[in-house]
Amino acid sequence: MDAKVYENVFYKNKRIVTDKNSFNAKIIGTVLLFLFLLPYIITSLWGNVNDGEVNENNQIIWGEASASKIYIENVTAAGRERIPLELYLADKLARSINTDYHPEALKAQAVLLRTALIYELWSLNGAVSGIIKAGDSEYGRGIINENVLLAVNSTQGIILKYHNQPIKVAYFAVSNGRTRESGEALGKTDLPYLKSVDCSRDFLAENYTSQKVMNKSQFIAAIEKTAKTEVPFDLSIEMININRDSGNYIIDLTINIAPEPIVLSGEECRYIWGLNSSCFTIDESKNKIIFGIRGVGHGLGMSQFAANEMAKADNDYMTILEYFFAGTMMEKL
C-alpha cells in the first residue's frame, strides 16, 4: 500500500447579501477569477501551448522566460490539453476538500496539492520546471469559488520540502483520532515527516464513525476475488487474525484457512469491502458481517477535518502544515 500521492462567503440561508462588504468580495472574486483565467485567454488568442518545443528532459523551450513555467498535460478520452499549474491547481483543490472549510485549511490543502504535483516532476527529471503528465478525467468539474481562488493565489508557488527535495505528501478526510506512522503503515523509513499526531477533535466529524453490514456470501466473494482462491462458507471471524498499528489502523489481516492462509493489507480490505477506513472491527451475526468503522481515508499525513479545526482555532496554514509534516520546510518556486 502506498499513500498517493485533496467559510463559504457566498449566500447565507439562500439570501443574497447586498451590503458593501459583500459587493467588494464579489469584485475581488471576479478579479481573481480573471487573473486565473488569463493564461487560458492568452493561449486562446495567441496559440496553444502545445506549439512549444520540449527537450529531452521534458522541459518546455520557449526562451528564457518560459523555461521555468510548469504545465499539466492532461490526456483523457476527450483529447490532450496543457494547463498552467496554478489554474489546474484551483480546479483540483475544489474537488479535493470541502470548500466550506476555513480559508487557512484550504491554503494548507493547496500547498499539499502543489507539492504532490512538483514531486512527480522532480521524480521524473530532478527539476521543477516542465510538463507534468496527468490523466485527470474529472478536470473542469471543480466548483471554483472565491475561497478556492484566494487559497491558491495566496500560496502561489509554495511547496513543502525535506532535505531540499519536494516531499511525498498524503492527506485524507477524517482520522480515527490520530494520524499514522509511515514506518508502520507503509513499512518505509524514508518518510520521517509522516508521523502520528493527535487529531482528537475529529470525533466531531459527522462521518467519524460508520457501520456497514453485508451478507456473509458477499464478504467471502470479495476475499475470493482478491485472493483468487476458494474460501469455505463456514469461515468464522475467529479464524481471522488482525495486525494493527499503534494508531489502531489495520496493517494486515490473516485468514487462516487450508491449505494456505490468505493475507490482505488493511487498504485492500478497505477497498474490497467498501469501507471508509482501514480502522475497523468485524463482527458476525446470523450470516451477516458487521463492520464498525472509524475515520475516512488511509490515515496518513494531514487530516482535513483536523486542519479545519486548527484553522478555526486561529492557526494559519503554515502552523497546520508544520504540525502534520514536522521537519519540513516551505519554499516558493
Backbone as numpy.savetxt, mean C-alpha at the origin, in Angstrom:
# Nx Ny Nz CAx CAy CAz Cx Cy Cz
6.42 -15.11 1.14 5.60 -13.93 1.14 6.46 -12.69 1.14
6.04 -11.73 0.40 6.79 -10.48 0.34 5.79 -9.34 0.35
6.11 -8.34 1.11 5.23 -7.18 1.14 5.56 -6.27 -0.02
4.65 -6.07 -0.92 4.94 -5.29 -2.09 4.65 -3.80 -1.83
6.12 -4.17 -2.74 5.95 -3.01 -2.78 5.82 -3.66 -3.95
-1.36 1.57 0.12 -1.55 2.83 -0.78 -3.30 3.13 0.29
-9.40 15.05 6.15 -10.68 15.68 6.42 -11.25 16.19 5.10
-12.20 15.40 4.70 -12.82 15.87 3.47 -13.24 17.33 3.64
-12.73 18.25 2.79 -13.04 19.67 2.92 -14.09 20.11 1.91
-14.78 19.15 1.31 -15.77 19.52 0.31 -17.14 19.81 0.92
-18.06 18.88 0.82 -19.45 19.12 1.17 -19.79 18.47 2.50
-20.21 19.22 3.47 -20.58 18.75 4.79 -22.10 18.58 4.83
-22.53 17.35 5.19 -23.96 17.03 5.29 -24.70 17.38 4.00
-23.99 17.21 2.87 -24.54 17.43 1.54 -25.03 18.86 1.32
-24.51 19.81 2.09 -24.82 21.22 1.89 -23.64 21.90 1.24
-23.89 22.74 0.28 -22.81 23.48 -0.35 -22.50 24.71 0.51
-21.26 24.77 0.98 -20.85 25.89 1.82 -20.37 27.02 0.92
-20.91 28.18 1.12 -20.60 29.28 0.19 -19.87 30.43 0.86
-19.33 30.21 2.05 -18.63 31.31 2.70 -17.28 31.56 2.03
-16.60 32.60 2.47 -15.36 33.05 1.83 -14.27 32.00 1.90
-14.13 31.32 3.07 -13.07 30.33 3.22 -13.24 29.17 2.26
-14.50 28.70 2.12 -14.72 27.58 1.23 -14.49 27.97 -0.23
-14.87 29.22 -0.57 -14.62 29.71 -1.93 -13.13 29.74 -2.22
-12.34 30.24 -1.25 -10.88 30.29 -1.43 -10.30 28.89 -1.57
-10.82 27.93 -0.79 -10.33 26.54 -0.86 -10.57 25.97 -2.24
-11.74 26.29 -2.83 -12.05 25.78 -4.16 -11.12 26.38 -5.20
-10.82 27.68 -5.03 -9.89 28.33 -5.95 -8.53 27.67 -5.88
-8.05 27.41 -4.64 -6.74 26.77 -4.46 -6.76 25.39 -5.10
-7.84 24.63 -4.87 -7.94 23.29 -5.45 -7.91 23.32 -6.96
-8.62 24.29 -7.54 -8.65 24.41 -9.01 -7.27 24.72 -9.55
-6.55 25.66 -8.88 -5.19 26.01 -9.31 -4.27 24.81 -9.22
-4.36 24.06 -8.10 -3.51 22.87 -7.93 -3.81 21.82 -8.99
-5.10 21.63 -9.29 -5.46 20.66 -10.30 -4.88 21.07 -11.65
-4.95 22.36 -11.97 -4.37 22.84 -13.23 -2.87 22.58 -13.28
-2.18 22.85 -12.15 -0.73 22.64 -12.12 -0.38 21.17 -12.31
-1.18 20.28 -11.75 -0.91 18.85 -11.91 -1.21 18.38 -13.33
-2.21 19.00 -13.96 -2.57 18.60 -15.32 -1.72 19.29 -16.37
-0.96 20.30 -15.97 -0.16 21.06 -16.93 0.77 20.19 -17.77
1.48 19.21 -17.18 2.33 18.36 -18.03 1.55 17.65 -19.13
0.32 17.22 -18.80 -0.51 16.57 -19.83 -0.91 17.55 -20.92
-1.25 18.77 -20.50 -1.66 19.78 -21.48 -0.52 20.07 -22.44
0.68 20.25 -21.88 1.86 20.52 -22.71 2.13 19.36 -23.66
2.01 18.12 -23.11 2.24 16.93 -23.92 1.27 16.86 -25.08
-0.01 17.19 -24.78 -1.03 17.13 -25.83 -0.77 18.14 -26.93
-0.26 19.33 -26.54 -0.04 20.39 -27.52 1.24 20.20 -28.31
2.28 19.68 -27.67 3.60 19.66 -28.29 4.13 18.26 -28.58
3.32 17.25 -28.37 3.76 15.90 -28.74 3.84 15.00 -27.54
3.68 13.71 -27.76 3.68 12.73 -26.68 5.08 12.44 -26.22
5.24 12.12 -24.93 6.58 11.85 -24.41 7.18 10.60 -25.02
6.37 9.78 -25.67 6.90 8.60 -26.35 7.88 8.97 -27.44
7.81 10.23 -27.90 8.70 10.66 -28.97 10.13 10.82 -28.49
10.36 10.86 -27.19 11.71 10.98 -26.65 12.48 9.69 -26.86
13.81 9.80 -26.85 14.66 8.63 -26.98 15.01 8.09 -25.60
15.25 6.79 -25.53 15.61 6.14 -24.28 16.94 5.43 -24.47
17.88 5.66 -23.56 19.18 5.02 -23.71 19.19 3.63 -23.09
20.34 2.96 -23.10 20.43 1.58 -22.64 20.17 1.44 -21.14
20.27 2.51 -20.40 19.99 2.48 -18.96 18.56 2.87 -18.64
17.70 2.87 -19.67 16.28 3.16 -19.49 16.04 4.60 -19.05
16.91 5.53 -19.46 16.76 6.93 -19.12 16.35 7.73 -20.36
15.46 8.70 -20.14 15.00 9.53 -21.26 16.08 10.52 -21.64
16.35 10.63 -22.93 17.36 11.57 -23.41 16.66 12.68 -24.19
16.49 13.82 -23.54 15.92 14.99 -24.19 16.79 16.21 -23.93
18.03 15.99 -23.67 18.88 17.11 -23.29 18.96 17.21 -21.78
19.72 18.19 -21.31 20.05 18.32 -19.88 18.81 18.46 -19.01
17.81 19.25 -19.44 16.67 19.56 -18.57 15.76 18.37 -18.36
15.62 17.48 -19.34 14.65 16.39 -19.26 15.23 15.08 -18.74
16.56 14.98 -18.70 17.16 13.71 -18.31 16.83 13.32 -16.87
16.55 14.30 -16.03 16.26 14.01 -14.62 14.78 13.74 -14.36
13.95 13.85 -15.38 12.51 13.64 -15.19 12.21 12.15 -15.07
11.13 11.85 -14.34 10.72 10.46 -14.12 9.31 10.29 -14.66
9.11 9.24 -15.42 7.81 8.94 -16.00 7.38 7.52 -15.65
6.07 7.34 -15.57 5.49 6.01 -15.43 5.01 5.59 -16.81
5.53 4.49 -17.30 5.03 3.95 -18.56 4.01 2.87 -18.23
2.75 3.22 -18.40 1.65 2.32 -18.04 1.16 1.58 -19.28
1.28 0.27 -19.25 0.89 -0.56 -20.39 -0.30 -1.42 -19.98
-1.43 -1.21 -20.62 -2.64 -1.98 -20.35 -3.23 -2.44 -21.67
-4.36 -3.12 -21.60 -5.03 -3.59 -22.81 -5.45 -2.42 -23.69
-5.62 -1.24 -23.08 -6.04 -0.06 -23.83 -4.90 0.61 -24.57
-3.67 0.24 -24.27 -2.53 0.84 -24.95 -1.43 1.23 -23.99
-0.50 2.06 -24.46 0.65 2.49 -23.67 0.62 4.00 -23.48
0.97 4.40 -22.27 0.93 5.82 -21.93 2.07 6.15 -20.98
2.73 7.26 -21.20 3.75 7.74 -20.27 3.22 8.92 -19.49
3.34 8.84 -18.16 2.71 9.79 -17.26 3.77 10.37 -16.33
3.83 11.68 -16.15 4.77 12.26 -15.18 4.53 11.66 -13.79
5.61 11.42 -13.06 5.55 10.74 -11.77 4.52 11.34 -10.83
4.56 12.67 -10.61 3.70 13.28 -9.61 2.23 13.22 -10.02
1.96 13.27 -11.31 0.58 13.15 -11.78 0.06 11.75 -11.54
0.88 10.74 -11.85 0.50 9.35 -11.59 0.28 9.13 -10.10
1.15 9.76 -9.30 1.11 9.58 -7.86 -0.20 10.09 -7.27
-0.72 11.20 -7.80 -1.98 11.74 -7.30 -3.12 10.74 -7.49
-3.16 10.10 -8.66 -4.20 9.11 -8.92 -4.01 7.89 -8.03
-2.76 7.44 -7.88 -2.46 6.28 -7.05 -2.82 6.53 -5.59
-2.53 7.72 -5.10 -2.84 8.06 -3.72 -4.34 8.01 -3.47
-5.10 8.54 -4.40 -6.56 8.56 -4.25 -7.15 7.15 -4.20
-6.43 6.18 -4.76 -6.92 4.79 -4.79 -6.38 3.93 -3.66
-5.40 4.44 -2.91 -4.70 3.58 -1.97 -4.99 3.86 -0.50
-5.78 4.89 -0.22 -6.05 5.25 1.17 -7.39 5.97 1.23
-7.99 5.96 2.39 -9.23 6.71 2.62 -8.92 8.20 2.52
-9.43 8.86 1.51 -9.08 10.27 1.28 -9.77 11.22 2.25
-10.62 10.69 3.13 -11.18 11.50 4.21 -10.24 11.57 5.40
-9.13 10.83 5.33 -8.17 10.86 6.44 -7.53 12.25 6.54
-6.88 12.46 7.69 -6.22 13.74 7.97 -5.15 14.03 6.90
-4.98 15.29 6.50 -3.98 15.64 5.48 -2.58 15.10 5.76
-2.17 15.08 7.04 -0.82 14.58 7.35 -0.69 13.08 7.10
-1.76 12.34 7.31 -1.74 10.90 7.00 -1.66 10.68 5.49
-2.35 11.54 4.73 -2.28 11.46 3.27 -0.88 11.80 2.77
-0.25 12.76 3.41 1.13 13.12 3.02 2.08 11.95 3.28
1.92 11.30 4.42 2.77 10.14 4.73 2.59 9.05 3.68
1.34 8.80 3.28 1.08 7.79 2.26 1.66 8.20 0.91
1.60 9.48 0.59 2.16 9.97 -0.68 3.66 9.72 -0.73
4.36 9.97 0.37 5.81 9.73 0.42 6.10 8.24 0.23
5.30 7.38 0.84 5.51 5.94 0.70 5.30 5.48 -0.74
4.25 5.96 -1.37 3.98 5.57 -2.76 5.10 6.03 -3.69
5.56 7.27 -3.49 6.65 7.79 -4.32 7.92 6.98 -4.10
8.20 6.65 -2.84 9.39 5.86 -2.52 9.32 4.49 -3.17
8.14 3.87 -3.16 7.98 2.55 -3.77 8.28 2.59 -5.26
7.84 3.65 -5.92 8.09 3.79 -7.36 9.58 4.02 -7.64
10.19 4.89 -6.83 11.62 5.16 -7.02 12.45 3.92 -6.69
12.00 3.13 -5.73 12.71 1.89 -5.40 12.77 0.96 -6.62
11.66 0.89 -7.36 11.64 0.06 -8.58 12.67 0.56 -9.58
12.73 1.87 -9.75 13.68 2.45 -10.71 15.11 2.23 -10.24
15.35 2.42 -8.96 16.68 2.23 -8.39 17.11 0.77 -8.53
16.21 -0.14 -8.28 16.54 -1.57 -8.38 16.90 -1.96 -9.81
16.31 -1.25 -10.77 16.55 -1.57 -12.17 17.90 -1.09 -12.65
18.25 0.18 -12.34 19.49 0.72 -12.92 20.32 1.57 -11.96
19.97 1.55 -10.66 20.76 2.30 -9.70 20.67 3.80 -9.86
19.62 4.28 -10.54 19.46 5.72 -10.78 18.06 6.15 -10.34
17.86 7.44 -10.21 16.54 7.96 -9.87 16.03 8.88 -10.97
16.27 8.50 -12.19 15.68 9.17 -13.34 15.43 8.13 -14.41
14.39 8.36 -15.20 14.10 7.41 -16.27 12.64 7.02 -16.28
12.38 5.77 -16.66 11.02 5.29 -16.89 10.73 4.12 -15.97
9.60 4.18 -15.29 9.16 3.09 -14.43 8.05 2.34 -15.15
8.22 1.07 -15.37 7.22 0.26 -16.05 6.08 -0.07 -15.10
4.86 -0.02 -15.59 3.70 -0.36 -14.78 2.65 -1.03 -15.67
1.81 -1.81 -15.03 0.67 -2.41 -15.73 -0.57 -2.14 -14.90
-0.85 -0.86 -14.69 -1.90 -0.42 -13.77 -3.20 -0.18 -14.52
-4.05 -1.20 -14.56 -5.31 -1.06 -15.29 -6.32 -0.16 -14.57
-6.04 0.15 -13.30 -6.95 1.00 -12.52 -6.59 2.48 -12.64
-5.49 2.79 -13.32 -5.08 4.19 -13.42 -6.18 5.03 -14.08
-6.43 6.19 -13.50 -7.47 7.08 -14.02 -8.77 6.97 -13.25
-8.85 5.99 -12.34 -10.09 5.80 -11.59 -10.06 6.42 -10.20
-8.94 7.02 -9.85 -8.85 7.68 -8.55 -9.63 8.98 -8.53
-10.35 9.22 -7.45 -11.10 10.47 -7.29 -10.17 11.47 -6.61
-9.60 12.35 -7.41 -8.56 13.27 -6.92 -9.21 14.55 -6.42
-9.16 14.75 -5.09 -9.72 15.97 -4.52 -8.61 16.90 -4.02
-8.99 18.01 -3.37 -7.99 18.98 -2.90 -7.01 18.36 -1.92
-7.53 17.49 -1.03 -6.66 16.85 -0.04 -5.56 16.03 -0.70
-5.93 15.30 -1.73 -4.96 14.47 -2.45 -3.92 15.34 -3.13
-4.38 16.37 -3.81 -3.46 17.26 -4.52 -2.50 17.97 -3.56
-3.04 18.42 -2.43 -2.20 19.10 -1.45 -1.16 18.14 -0.87
-1.56 16.88 -0.64 -0.63 15.89 -0.08 0.53 15.62 -1.03
0.22 15.46 -2.31 1.27 15.20 -3.30 2.12 16.43 -3.52
1.48 17.59 -3.63 2.21 18.82 -3.91 3.14 19.21 -2.75
2.67 19.08 -1.51 3.46 19.51 -0.36 4.60 18.55 -0.03
4.57 17.33 -0.60 5.67 16.37 -0.39 6.42 16.12 -1.69
6.23 16.97 -2.68 6.76 16.73 -4.01 8.25 16.35 -3.99
8.55 15.19 -4.58 9.93 14.75 -4.71 10.51 14.08 -3.48
9.78 14.03 -2.37 10.34 13.50 -1.13 10.18 11.98 -1.08
11.27 11.28 -0.73 11.26 9.83 -0.57 11.98 9.46 0.73
11.82 8.21 1.15 12.53 7.67 2.31 13.74 6.87 1.84
14.87 7.06 2.52 16.08 6.32 2.16 16.70 5.70 3.41
17.41 4.60 3.20 18.17 3.95 4.27 19.53 3.59 3.70
20.58 4.04 4.36 21.95 3.86 3.85 22.06 4.39 2.42
21.43 5.54 2.19 21.51 6.27 0.93 20.84 5.55 -0.24
19.92 4.65 0.05 19.16 3.97 -1.00 17.67 4.05 -0.68
16.81 4.13 -1.71 15.37 4.12 -1.44 14.98 2.84 -0.70
14.09 2.97 0.26 13.71 1.79 1.04 12.59 1.01 0.35
12.44 -0.22 0.79 11.33 -1.05 0.35 10.18 -0.82 1.32
9.18 -0.07 0.89 8.13 0.35 1.81 7.03 -0.71 1.90
6.25 -0.60 2.96 5.08 -1.45 3.13 4.04 -0.65 3.90
2.78 -0.84 3.56 1.69 -0.17 4.26 0.45 -1.05 4.15
-0.49 -0.83 5.03 -1.72 -1.61 5.04 -2.79 -0.81 5.76
-4.01 -1.33 5.83 -5.13 -0.54 6.32 -5.22 -0.44 7.84
-5.30 -1.60 8.52 -5.53 -1.61 9.97 -4.72 -2.75 10.58
-4.02 -2.47 11.69 -3.24 -3.52 12.35 -4.10 -4.27 13.36
-3.52 -5.30 13.95 -4.20 -6.02 15.03 -3.83 -5.43 16.39
-3.17 -4.28 16.37 -2.71 -3.63 17.59 -1.22 -3.34 17.56
-0.50 -4.06 16.69 0.94 -3.83 16.47 1.26 -4.13 15.02
2.33 -3.51 14.53 2.84 -3.90 13.22 3.81 -5.07 13.41
4.31 -5.63 12.30 5.12 -6.84 12.35 6.61 -6.56 12.15
7.43 -7.45 12.67 8.87 -7.43 12.42 9.14 -8.10 11.07
9.93 -7.44 10.21 10.21 -8.03 8.90 10.99 -9.34 9.02
11.85 -9.44 10.03 12.62 -10.66 10.21 11.74 -11.86 10.48
10.67 -11.65 11.24 9.73 -12.74 11.54 8.78 -12.98 10.37
8.24 -11.92 9.83 7.22 -12.05 8.79 7.78 -12.51 7.45
8.95 -11.98 7.10 9.53 -12.27 5.79 10.75 -13.17 5.85
11.27 -13.37 7.05 12.51 -14.14 7.17 13.70 -13.38 6.62
13.60 -12.05 6.59 14.67 -11.22 6.04 15.23 -10.30 7.13
16.52 -10.15 7.14 17.15 -9.26 8.12 17.69 -7.99 7.47
17.45 -7.83 6.15 18.00 -6.67 5.45 17.01 -5.51 5.38
15.92 -5.58 6.15 14.94 -4.49 6.19 14.76 -4.07 7.65
15.83 -3.57 8.28 15.79 -3.28 9.72 14.83 -2.16 10.10
14.40 -1.39 9.13 13.49 -0.29 9.42 12.03 -0.76 9.54
11.75 -2.02 9.19 10.40 -2.56 9.35 10.31 -3.26 10.70
10.11 -2.47 11.75 10.06 -2.96 13.11 8.60 -3.05 13.59
8.40 -3.82 14.65 7.09 -3.89 15.27 6.89 -2.67 16.17
5.81 -1.93 15.92 5.50 -0.76 16.74 4.05 -0.83 17.20
3.76 -0.13 18.27 2.44 -0.14 18.86 1.45 0.65 18.02
0.27 0.06 17.80 -0.84 0.74 17.11 -2.10 0.48 17.92
-2.04 0.76 19.19 -3.10 0.35 20.11 -4.45 1.00 19.83
-4.46 2.13 19.14 -5.74 2.78 18.84 -6.44 2.20 17.61
-5.80 1.24 16.95 -6.43 0.63 15.78 -7.70 -0.13 16.14
-7.89 -0.45 17.40 -9.12 -1.15 17.80 -10.35 -0.27 17.56
-10.13 1.04 17.36 -11.23 1.96 17.08 -11.74 1.83 15.65
-10.96 1.20 14.78 -11.36 1.07 13.38 -12.61 0.20 13.26
-13.48 0.58 12.36 -14.74 -0.14 12.17 -14.51 -1.60 11.81
-13.47 -1.87 11.03 -13.20 -3.25 10.58 -12.02 -3.87 11.32
-11.77 -3.41 12.55 -10.68 -3.97 13.36 -10.88 -5.47 13.58
-12.09 -5.90 13.88 -12.39 -7.32 14.01 -13.42 -7.72 12.94
-13.31 -8.94 12.49 -14.26 -9.47 11.52 -14.37 -10.98 11.71
-15.37 -11.55 11.13 -15.59 -13.00 11.21 -15.99 -13.53 9.84
-15.51 -14.72 9.54 -15.91 -15.38 8.30 -16.27 -16.82 8.60
-17.41 -17.25 8.08 -17.88 -18.63 8.27 -17.99 -19.28 6.90
-17.45 -20.48 6.76 -17.58 -21.20 5.49 -17.83 -22.68 5.75
-18.40 -23.33 4.75 -18.59 -24.78 4.84 -17.24 -25.47 4.89
-17.21 -26.59 5.59 -15.95 -27.33 5.71 -15.46 -27.78 4.34
-16.40 -28.10 3.44 -16.02 -28.53 2.08 -15.30 -27.41 1.35
-15.74 -26.16 1.53 -15.06 -25.02 0.92 -13.66 -24.84 1.51
-13.58 -24.99 2.80 -12.32 -24.86 3.52 -11.29 -25.85 2.98
-11.72 -27.11 2.82 -10.82 -28.17 2.35 -10.49 -27.98 0.86
-11.49 -27.60 0.07 -11.26 -27.40 -1.37 -10.20 -26.34 -1.63
-10.19 -25.28 -0.81 -9.19 -24.22 -0.97 -7.79 -24.74 -0.66
-7.69 -25.60 0.34 -6.39 -26.20 0.67 -5.92 -27.09 -0.47
-6.82 -27.92 -0.98 -6.47 -28.85 -2.06 -6.02 -28.10 -3.31
-6.69 -27.02 -3.63 -6.34 -26.26 -4.82 -4.95 -25.66 -4.70
-4.60 -25.19 -3.51 -3.29 -24.58 -3.29 -2.19 -25.61 -3.18
-2.45 -26.67 -2.41 -1.43 -27.70 -2.17 -1.35 -28.73 -3.28
-2.38 -28.74 -4.14 -2.44 -29.71 -5.25 -2.33 -31.15 -4.74
-3.09 -31.43 -3.71 -3.16 -32.77 -3.15 -4.49 -32.95 -2.46
-4.90 -34.19 -2.26 -6.19 -34.46 -1.62 -6.08 -34.32 -0.10
-7.17 -33.81 0.47 -7.25 -33.64 1.92 -8.49 -34.39 2.41
-8.35 -35.26 3.39 -9.51 -36.03 3.88 -10.56 -35.13 4.50
-11.84 -35.48 4.29 -12.92 -34.65 4.81 -13.01 -34.71 6.33
-12.45 -35.76 6.91 -12.49 -35.85 8.37 -11.38 -35.02 9.04
-10.74 -34.16 8.27 -9.75 -33.25 8.82 -10.38 -32.42 9.95
-9.72 -32.35 11.08 -10.21 -31.54 12.19 -9.19 -30.46 12.50
-9.63 -29.41 13.16 -8.72 -28.31 13.45 -7.65 -28.72 14.45
-7.89 -29.84 15.18 -6.87 -30.36 16.08 -5.65 -30.88 15.32
-5.82 -31.12 14.01 -4.73 -31.60 13.17 -3.93 -30.45 12.56
-4.26 -29.24 12.95 -3.61 -28.06 12.39 -2.75 -27.39 13.46
-1.47 -27.21 13.16 -0.55 -26.49 14.04 -0.28 -25.10 13.47
-0.38 -24.10 14.32 -0.21 -22.71 13.87 1.04 -22.12 14.50
1.89 -21.52 13.65 3.12 -20.85 14.08 2.93 -19.35 13.93
2.94 -18.63 15.06 2.68 -17.19 15.05 3.95 -16.40 15.35
3.97 -15.15 14.88 5.09 -14.27 15.23 4.76 -13.53 16.52
5.66 -12.65 16.95 5.47 -11.95 18.22 4.29 -10.98 18.18
3.83 -10.64 16.99 2.68 -9.75 16.85 1.37 -10.50 16.73
1.42 -11.84 16.88 0.25 -12.72 16.83 -0.27 -12.97 15.41
0.47 -12.51 14.39 0.12 -12.88 13.02 0.64 -14.29 12.74
-0.02 -14.99 11.82 0.39 -16.35 11.50 1.54 -16.32 10.49
2.65 -16.94 10.87 3.78 -17.08 9.95 3.50 -18.23 8.99
3.17 -19.37 9.54 2.78 -20.52 8.72 1.86 -21.44 9.50
1.20 -22.30 8.75 0.20 -23.21 9.30 0.47 -24.60 8.74
0.57 -25.60 9.60 0.88 -26.97 9.17 -0.34 -27.86 9.35
-0.75 -28.51 8.26 -1.89 -29.43 8.30 -1.31 -30.85 8.31
-1.48 -31.52 9.41 -0.83 -32.81 9.62 -1.68 -33.95 9.08
-1.45 -34.27 7.82 -2.13 -35.39 7.18 -1.09 -36.29 6.52
-1.48 -37.54 6.28 -0.60 -38.49 5.59 -0.80 -38.33 4.08
0.19 -38.66 3.26 1.50 -39.16 3.68 2.48 -38.04 4.06
2.08 -36.78 3.79 3.00 -35.68 4.02 2.24 -34.44 4.49
2.69 -33.77 5.53 2.01 -32.57 6.01 1.99 -31.46 4.95
0.99 -30.61 5.01 0.88 -29.45 4.12 1.21 -28.20 4.94
2.12 -27.39 4.42 2.50 -26.16 5.09 2.10 -24.97 4.22
1.32 -24.06 4.79 0.89 -22.86 4.09 1.35 -21.63 4.87
1.80 -20.60 4.16 2.18 -19.36 4.84 0.91 -18.63 5.30
1.09 -17.74 6.25 -0.05 -16.97 6.73 -0.72 -16.17 5.63
0.09 -15.62 4.73 -0.48 -14.84 3.63 -1.19 -15.73 2.61
-0.70 -16.94 2.41 -1.42 -17.88 1.55 -2.79 -18.19 2.14
-2.81 -18.41 3.45 -4.07 -18.69 4.13 -5.04 -17.52 3.96
-4.54 -16.33 4.15 -5.38 -15.12 4.00 -5.99 -15.05 2.61
-5.19 -15.40 1.62 -5.64 -15.32 0.24 -6.64 -16.42 -0.10
-6.31 -17.66 0.22 -7.16 -18.78 -0.24 -8.51 -18.83 0.48
-8.56 -18.32 1.73 -9.82 -18.31 2.46 -10.50 -16.95 2.46
-9.89 -15.98 1.79 -10.51 -14.66 1.64 -10.65 -13.92 2.96
-9.58 -13.90 3.77 -9.61 -13.26 5.08 -9.00 -11.87 5.02
-9.41 -10.99 5.92 -8.88 -9.63 5.95 -7.42 -9.57 6.36
-6.98 -10.55 7.16 -5.66 -10.48 7.75 -5.16 -11.89 8.05
-3.85 -12.03 8.23 -3.30 -13.33 8.63 -3.22 -13.44 10.15
-3.85 -12.53 10.86 -4.02 -12.66 12.31 -5.43 -13.20 12.53
-5.54 -14.51 12.69 -6.87 -15.11 12.83 -6.84 -16.37 13.69
-8.01 -16.76 14.15 -8.21 -18.03 14.86 -9.14 -18.89 14.02
-9.09 -20.22 14.23 -9.94 -21.15 13.49 -10.73 -21.99 14.49
-12.04 -22.04 14.32 -12.90 -22.92 15.11 -13.78 -23.73 14.17
-14.29 -24.83 14.68 -15.15 -25.71 13.87 -16.42 -26.02 14.63
-17.56 -25.96 13.92 -18.84 -26.28 14.53 -19.81 -26.75 13.47
-20.28 -28.02 13.61 -21.30 -28.59 12.71 -20.92 -28.43 11.24
-19.73 -28.91 10.91 -19.21 -28.84 9.54 -19.08 -27.42 8.99
-18.93 -26.48 9.90 -18.67 -25.09 9.54 -17.31 -24.69 10.12
-16.54 -23.95 9.35 -15.27 -23.40 9.82 -15.49 -21.92 10.11
-15.09 -21.50 11.30 -15.34 -20.12 11.75 -13.99 -19.43 11.99
-13.75 -18.37 11.26 -12.52 -17.58 11.42 -12.83 -16.32 12.23
-12.00 -16.07 13.24 -12.06 -14.80 13.96 -10.82 -14.00 13.58
-11.01 -12.82 13.00 -9.91 -12.08 12.36 -9.73 -10.72 13.00
-8.46 -10.31 13.11 -8.15 -8.96 13.58 -7.27 -8.24 12.56
-7.62 -7.00 12.29 -6.84 -6.18 11.37 -7.24 -6.37 9.92
-6.67 -5.50 9.07 -6.89 -5.57 7.62 -5.55 -5.35 6.94
-5.06 -6.38 6.26 -3.78 -6.26 5.56 -2.71 -7.13 6.15
-1.50 -7.03 5.58 -0.40 -7.93 5.95 0.30 -7.56 7.25
0.12 -6.34 7.74 0.67 -5.96 9.04 2.08 -5.41 9.03
2.68 -5.26 7.86 4.05 -4.75 7.76 4.07 -3.26 7.42
4.94 -2.52 8.08 5.12 -1.11 7.73 4.13 -0.20 8.43
3.50 0.69 7.66 2.62 1.70 8.23 1.17 1.27 8.22
0.56 1.30 9.39 -0.89 1.15 9.49 -1.52 2.49 9.14
-2.33 2.53 8.10 -2.93 3.79 7.67 -3.88 4.34 8.73
-4.62 3.46 9.39 -5.53 3.93 10.44 -4.74 4.54 11.59
-3.65 3.86 11.99 -2.82 4.39 13.07 -2.18 5.71 12.68
-1.76 5.83 11.42 -1.19 7.09 10.93 -2.21 8.21 11.03
-3.45 7.90 10.71 -4.51 8.91 10.80 -4.76 9.32 12.25
-4.71 8.34 13.16 -4.88 8.66 14.58 -3.73 9.54 15.08
-2.52 9.26 14.63 -1.37 10.09 15.00 -1.53 11.50 14.46
-2.01 11.60 13.21 -2.19 12.92 12.59 -3.24 13.73 13.35
-4.31 13.07 13.78 -5.36 13.77 14.54 -4.84 14.25 15.88
-3.76 13.62 16.36 -3.13 14.04 17.62 -2.01 15.05 17.37
-2.05 15.71 16.21 -1.14 16.81 15.86 0.29 16.37 15.51
0.46 15.13 15.07 1.75 14.69 14.55 1.79 14.94 13.04
2.90 15.51 12.54 3.01 15.74 11.11 3.48 14.47 10.40
3.48 14.52 9.08 3.79 13.31 8.31 5.22 12.83 8.53
6.14 13.76 8.81 7.53 13.37 9.06 7.64 12.56 10.35
6.91 12.98 11.37 6.90 12.25 12.65 6.26 10.88 12.47
5.20 10.82 11.68 4.51 9.55 11.43 5.44 8.56 10.74
6.13 9.01 9.70 7.02 8.13 8.96 8.23 7.72 9.80
8.72 8.62 10.63 9.84 8.28 11.50 9.42 7.20 12.50
8.17 7.24 12.93 7.66 6.26 13.89 7.59 4.86 13.26
7.06 4.79 12.04 6.86 3.49 11.40 8.12 2.97 10.68
9.02 3.85 10.31 10.23 3.44 9.58 11.46 4.05 10.27
11.69 3.62 11.49 12.78 4.17 12.31 14.12 3.95 11.64
14.96 4.98 11.69 16.30 4.87 11.12 16.41 5.32 9.69
15.28 5.61 9.05 15.32 6.08 7.65 15.48 7.60 7.62
15.85 8.10 6.45 16.02 9.54 6.26 15.16 9.99 5.09
14.66 11.22 5.17 13.92 11.80 4.05 14.86 12.57 3.14
14.60 12.45 1.86 15.42 13.18 0.89 14.55 13.63 -0.26
14.81 14.83 -0.73 14.05 15.35 -1.87 14.82 15.07 -3.14
14.14 14.50 -4.11 14.79 14.16 -5.38 15.32 15.42 -6.06
